Amino acid sequence: MQIPVLVGILSTLLSSDDLVRAEDLAKKYEISPRSVYRYIAMLSEGGIPIESVVGRNGGWRIVESYKLKATYFTPEEYERLIFSLQSSTLQDDVTKQATLKLTGLNRVHQSATVLKSEQFIVDSGDSVLGELLNTVSECIAQRKLCQIEYHSKDGVDSVRVIEPYCLILKDGAWYVYSFCRLRKGFRYFKLSRIVKLDVGDKFSGRAYDGVDSSVIKTDVLRNKEMCEVILSVDNTALSACEEWLGVNSVAKLGGAHIAKAELPYDEMLINRILSLGDGVRVEKPVRLRQAVIDRCRQIIEINRD
């Protein structure tokens, strides 16, 4: 389930005076009609009075007497929803509008991007990263400074004192959005590049406008070329591919599955495709397919007797 889509569908129903068709919702949020029905069922189960009209010109609408109150969600639920929206890789206009509307409804909400430790449990094969993630989330909740030893992607080591404000999951990697006292500005730090972290004293916090998706893309994917990737996927790699790209990026076409996504073209992409083994074929771009072939040849040469 994608929370931005769920909140977006709710917003569309609330703002529409006419019936909203499944086809229109599917096109607007780039999901299948079947997924639309699933989201509508979730809203109904959550207590939203949705009226369904069957037939050729049928659709859904929320009963006229209904108003969504600010108390519909608890403060903790608001934090979880808004954090999920801001952490989503789907940072488009719909996500931004949904975030603003949720923040506006929550009049008592003070720190939308704070992830409290009691809301977050990490069960990871990487115990070091899992422990680090939990420690950072605790520091965010308790407003505590972090002194970190950071190893940048350029190979530069530095010691920073940071004020952590929120955690971000971007392209399968965790980042902490913080105010860096060394650079005197807000920065993104990749958790897997933090060599050591010591918890410091409490800090008072400072105002910021939230996380701008365009800034995240600039900082996290800096100088990386984006490309459209199309893969043919068989059943042996289907589950892993859905976990990687998301179920909405994989569609069944005839007797096969096709995965389509906009991804940074780099060594990590080649390695990720190789990790799927013989369960995928690169259809596009051709140069990516050739890069995978060349890498396989290199592996064979290295491992020859």
Helices and strands as residue ranges (DSSP letters): H 3-15, H 22-29, H 33-45, E 50-53, E 59-62, G 70-72, H 75-87, H 93-105, G 117-119, H 127-142, E 144-151, E 157-170, E 173-180, E 185-190, G 191-193, E 194-202, H 213-220, E 226-233, H 235-245, G 247-249, E 250-253, E 256-264, H 267-275, G 277-279, E 280-284, H 286-302
